[in-house]
Amino acid sequence: MPFLGTVALLGGGFIAEAKRSPGVLVLSLSAERRDLLPAEHAARFRAACS
């Protein structure tokens, strides 16, 4: 089942493990792209749910 969440940029333990998990896609958020990301994430999430 697809899951969308946020995780800290830096960190060990659970954070590092979550980022290395199979099937995980980590995307960085920047001020320049923040307005474009909701539509991109929605499209990825819809595709994953199909």
KEDO-278545 format. One record per atom (N, C-alpha, C, CB): residue in three letters; residue number from 1; chain; x, y, z; atom name. Coordinates in Angstrom, 2 decimals, always signed. Glycine has a CB too. Example, Ala and Ser with C-alpha at 12.3 -4.5 7.8 and 13.67 -1.06 7.14 Angstrom:
! residues 2
ALA;1;A;+13.19;-5.69;+7.80;N .
ALA;1;A;+12.30;-4.50;+7.80;CA .
ALA;1;A;+13.20;-3.30;+7.80;C .
ALA;1;A;+11.31;-4.47;+9.05;CB .
SER;2;A;+12.85;-2.25;+7.08;N .
SER;2;A;+13.67;-1.06;+7.14;CA .
SER;2;A;+12.90;+0.03;+7.87;C .
SER;2;A;+14.08;-0.60;+5.72;CB .
! end
This chain:
! residues 50
MET;1;A;+0.84;-1.18;+0.00;N .
MET;1;A;+0.00;+0.00;+0.00;CA .
MET;1;A;+0.89;+1.24;+0.00;C .
MET;1;A;-0.96;-0.01;+1.22;CB .
PRO;2;A;+0.66;+2.18;-0.88;N .
PRO;2;A;+1.45;+3.42;-0.93;CA .
PRO;2;A;+1.28;+4.24;+0.35;C .
PRO;2;A;+1.05;+4.26;-2.14;CB .
PHE;3;A;+2.33;+4.92;+0.70;N .
PHE;3;A;+2.34;+5.77;+1.88;CA .
PHE;3;A;+3.12;+7.04;+1.56;C .
PHE;3;A;+2.97;+5.02;+3.10;CB .
LEU;4;A;+2.61;+8.17;+1.95;N .
LEU;4;A;+3.28;+9.45;+1.74;CA .
LEU;4;A;+3.56;+10.04;+3.10;C .
LEU;4;A;+2.41;+10.42;+0.87;CB .
GLY;5;A;+4.81;+10.41;+3.34;N .
GLY;5;A;+5.17;+10.96;+4.64;CA .
GLY;5;A;+6.35;+11.90;+4.52;C .
GLY;5;A;+5.48;+9.85;+5.63;CB .
THR;6;A;+6.75;+12.43;+5.64;N .
THR;6;A;+7.92;+13.30;+5.69;CA .
THR;6;A;+8.91;+12.73;+6.68;C .
THR;6;A;+7.52;+14.75;+6.09;CB .
VAL;7;A;+10.17;+13.05;+6.45;N .
VAL;7;A;+11.22;+12.59;+7.34;CA .
VAL;7;A;+12.30;+13.68;+7.39;C .
VAL;7;A;+11.82;+11.22;+6.85;CB .
ALA;8;A;+13.00;+13.74;+8.51;N .
ALA;8;A;+14.04;+14.75;+8.68;CA .
ALA;8;A;+15.15;+14.57;+7.65;C .
ALA;8;A;+14.62;+14.67;+10.10;CB .
LEU;9;A;+15.76;+15.66;+7.28;N .
LEU;9;A;+16.85;+15.62;+6.32;CA .
LEU;9;A;+18.04;+14.83;+6.88;C .
LEU;9;A;+17.29;+17.04;+5.93;CB .
LEU;10;A;+18.37;+15.07;+8.13;N .
LEU;10;A;+19.49;+14.40;+8.78;CA .
LEU;10;A;+18.99;+13.53;+9.92;C .
LEU;10;A;+20.52;+15.42;+9.29;CB .
GLY;11;A;+19.73;+12.49;+10.18;N .
GLY;11;A;+19.40;+11.64;+11.31;CA .
GLY;11;A;+19.82;+10.21;+11.07;C .
GLY;11;A;+17.92;+11.70;+11.60;CB .
GLY;12;A;+20.07;+9.52;+12.14;N .
GLY;12;A;+20.44;+8.11;+12.07;CA .
GLY;12;A;+19.29;+7.26;+12.55;C .
GLY;12;A;+21.70;+7.83;+12.90;CB .
GLY;13;A;+19.59;+6.03;+12.87;N .
GLY;13;A;+18.58;+5.13;+13.40;CA .
GLY;13;A;+17.39;+4.96;+12.48;C .
GLY;13;A;+18.10;+5.62;+14.73;CB .
PHE;14;A;+16.21;+5.22;+13.01;N .
PHE;14;A;+14.97;+5.02;+12.24;CA .
PHE;14;A;+14.96;+5.86;+10.97;C .
PHE;14;A;+13.76;+5.35;+13.11;CB .
ILE;15;A;+15.41;+7.10;+11.06;N .
ILE;15;A;+15.38;+7.99;+9.88;CA .
ILE;15;A;+16.24;+7.42;+8.77;C .
ILE;15;A;+15.88;+9.41;+10.25;CB .
ALA;16;A;+17.47;+7.06;+9.07;N .
ALA;16;A;+18.36;+6.49;+8.06;CA .
ALA;16;A;+17.82;+5.17;+7.51;C .
ALA;16;A;+19.77;+6.28;+8.64;CB .
GLU;17;A;+17.29;+4.35;+8.40;N .
GLU;17;A;+16.73;+3.06;+7.97;CA .
GLU;17;A;+15.54;+3.25;+7.05;C .
GLU;17;A;+16.33;+2.23;+9.18;CB .
ALA;18;A;+14.66;+4.18;+7.39;N .
ALA;18;A;+13.49;+4.44;+6.55;CA .
ALA;18;A;+13.90;+4.90;+5.16;C .
ALA;18;A;+12.59;+5.49;+7.21;CB .
LYS;19;A;+14.91;+5.74;+5.07;N .
LYS;19;A;+15.36;+6.24;+3.77;CA .
LYS;19;A;+15.97;+5.14;+2.91;C .
LYS;19;A;+16.37;+7.35;+3.97;CB .
ARG;20;A;+16.55;+4.11;+3.54;N .
ARG;20;A;+17.18;+3.02;+2.80;CA .
ARG;20;A;+16.22;+1.88;+2.46;C .
ARG;20;A;+18.34;+2.47;+3.58;CB .
SER;21;A;+15.00;+1.96;+2.93;N .
SER;21;A;+14.05;+0.87;+2.73;CA .
SER;21;A;+13.72;+0.68;+1.25;C .
SER;21;A;+12.77;+1.13;+3.52;CB .
PRO;22;A;+13.53;-0.58;+0.83;N .
PRO;22;A;+13.17;-0.84;-0.57;CA .
PRO;22;A;+11.87;-0.13;-0.94;C .
PRO;22;A;+13.02;-2.36;-0.81;CB .
GLY;23;A;+11.84;+0.44;-2.11;N .
GLY;23;A;+10.64;+1.09;-2.61;CA .
GLY;23;A;+10.45;+2.52;-2.13;C .
GLY;23;A;+9.46;+0.30;-2.21;CB .
VAL;24;A;+11.37;+3.01;-1.31;N .
VAL;24;A;+11.25;+4.37;-0.78;CA .
VAL;24;A;+11.86;+5.35;-1.77;C .
VAL;24;A;+11.93;+4.50;+0.60;CB .
LEU;25;A;+11.15;+6.41;-2.04;N .
LEU;25;A;+11.64;+7.49;-2.89;CA .
LEU;25;A;+11.73;+8.73;-2.02;C .
LEU;25;A;+10.70;+7.72;-4.14;CB .
VAL;26;A;+12.94;+9.24;-1.85;N .
VAL;26;A;+13.17;+10.42;-1.02;CA .
VAL;26;A;+13.35;+11.62;-1.95;C .
VAL;26;A;+14.42;+10.24;-0.07;CB .
LEU;27;A;+12.51;+12.61;-1.77;N .
LEU;27;A;+12.58;+13.83;-2.57;CA .
LEU;27;A;+12.88;+15.01;-1.66;C .
LEU;27;A;+11.26;+14.07;-3.36;CB .
SER;28;A;+13.79;+15.85;-2.08;N .
SER;28;A;+14.13;+17.04;-1.29;CA .
SER;28;A;+13.22;+18.19;-1.67;C .
SER;28;A;+15.60;+17.42;-1.49;CB .
LEU;29;A;+12.88;+18.97;-0.69;N .
LEU;29;A;+12.03;+20.14;-0.90;CA .
LEU;29;A;+12.90;+21.39;-0.87;C .
LEU;29;A;+10.91;+20.22;+0.18;CB .
SER;30;A;+12.74;+22.22;-1.87;N .
SER;30;A;+13.46;+23.50;-1.91;CA .
SER;30;A;+12.45;+24.62;-2.10;C .
SER;30;A;+14.53;+23.51;-3.05;CB .
ALA;31;A;+12.83;+25.79;-1.70;N .
ALA;31;A;+11.94;+26.95;-1.84;CA .
ALA;31;A;+11.58;+27.18;-3.30;C .
ALA;31;A;+12.60;+28.21;-1.25;CB .
GLU;32;A;+12.51;+26.90;-4.20;N .
GLU;32;A;+12.27;+27.13;-5.63;CA .
GLU;32;A;+11.22;+26.17;-6.20;C .
GLU;32;A;+13.56;+26.99;-6.41;CB .
ARG;33;A;+11.15;+24.96;-5.66;N .
ARG;33;A;+10.26;+23.93;-6.23;CA .
ARG;33;A;+9.04;+23.63;-5.36;C .
ARG;33;A;+11.02;+22.67;-6.46;CB .
ARG;34;A;+8.91;+24.26;-4.23;N .
ARG;34;A;+7.85;+23.87;-3.29;CA .
ARG;34;A;+6.45;+24.02;-3.86;C .
ARG;34;A;+7.96;+24.69;-2.05;CB .
ASP;35;A;+6.22;+24.96;-4.76;N .
ASP;35;A;+4.88;+25.15;-5.33;CA .
ASP;35;A;+4.55;+24.11;-6.39;C .
ASP;35;A;+4.76;+26.55;-5.92;CB .
LEU;36;A;+5.59;+23.48;-6.97;N .
LEU;36;A;+5.36;+22.45;-7.99;CA .
LEU;36;A;+5.14;+21.07;-7.39;C .
LEU;36;A;+6.54;+22.41;-8.95;CB .
LEU;37;A;+5.68;+20.86;-6.22;N .
LEU;37;A;+5.68;+19.51;-5.65;CA .
LEU;37;A;+4.31;+18.93;-5.33;C .
LEU;37;A;+6.49;+19.51;-4.42;CB .
PRO;38;A;+3.33;+19.68;-4.85;N .
PRO;38;A;+2.04;+19.03;-4.57;CA .
PRO;38;A;+1.45;+18.30;-5.78;C .
PRO;38;A;+1.05;+20.06;-4.07;CB .
ALA;39;A;+1.49;+18.91;-6.93;N .
ALA;39;A;+0.94;+18.27;-8.14;CA .
ALA;39;A;+1.78;+17.05;-8.52;C .
ALA;39;A;+0.89;+19.27;-9.32;CB .
GLU;40;A;+3.10;+17.15;-8.41;N .
GLU;40;A;+3.98;+16.02;-8.74;CA .
GLU;40;A;+3.74;+14.87;-7.77;C .
GLU;40;A;+5.46;+16.45;-8.70;CB .
HIS;41;A;+3.65;+15.17;-6.49;N .
HIS;41;A;+3.41;+14.10;-5.49;CA .
HIS;41;A;+2.05;+13.47;-5.69;C .
HIS;41;A;+3.53;+14.66;-4.06;CB .
ALA;42;A;+1.05;+14.26;-5.98;N .
ALA;42;A;-0.29;+13.72;-6.21;CA .
ALA;42;A;-0.29;+12.76;-7.40;C .
ALA;42;A;-1.30;+14.86;-6.44;CB .
ALA;43;A;+0.39;+13.12;-8.47;N .
ALA;43;A;+0.45;+12.27;-9.65;CA .
ALA;43;A;+1.19;+10.96;-9.32;C .
ALA;43;A;+1.15;+13.01;-10.82;CB .
ARG;44;A;+2.30;+11.03;-8.59;N .
ARG;44;A;+3.04;+9.83;-8.20;CA .
ARG;44;A;+2.17;+8.93;-7.32;C .
ARG;44;A;+4.34;+10.20;-7.47;CB .
PHE;45;A;+1.48;+9.54;-6.38;N .
PHE;45;A;+0.66;+8.77;-5.44;CA .
PHE;45;A;-0.50;+8.09;-6.17;C .
PHE;45;A;+0.11;+9.69;-4.32;CB .
ARG;46;A;-1.15;+8.82;-7.09;N .
ARG;46;A;-2.24;+8.20;-7.87;CA .
ARG;46;A;-1.71;+7.03;-8.69;C .
ARG;46;A;-2.90;+9.25;-8.81;CB .
ALA;47;A;-0.54;+7.20;-9.30;N .
ALA;47;A;+0.04;+6.11;-10.10;CA .
ALA;47;A;+0.36;+4.90;-9.23;C .
ALA;47;A;+1.33;+6.59;-10.82;CB .
ALA;48;A;+0.88;+5.14;-8.03;N .
ALA;48;A;+1.21;+4.05;-7.13;CA .
ALA;48;A;-0.03;+3.32;-6.65;C .
ALA;48;A;+2.00;+4.57;-5.95;CB .
CYS;49;A;-1.14;+4.01;-6.55;N .
CYS;49;A;-2.39;+3.40;-6.09;CA .
CYS;49;A;-3.11;+2.64;-7.19;C .
CYS;49;A;-3.31;+4.46;-5.54;CB .
SER;50;A;-2.72;+2.87;-8.42;N .
SER;50;A;-3.40;+2.22;-9.56;CA .
SER;50;A;-2.98;+0.78;-9.71;C .
SER;50;A;-3.11;+2.97;-10.85;CB .
! end
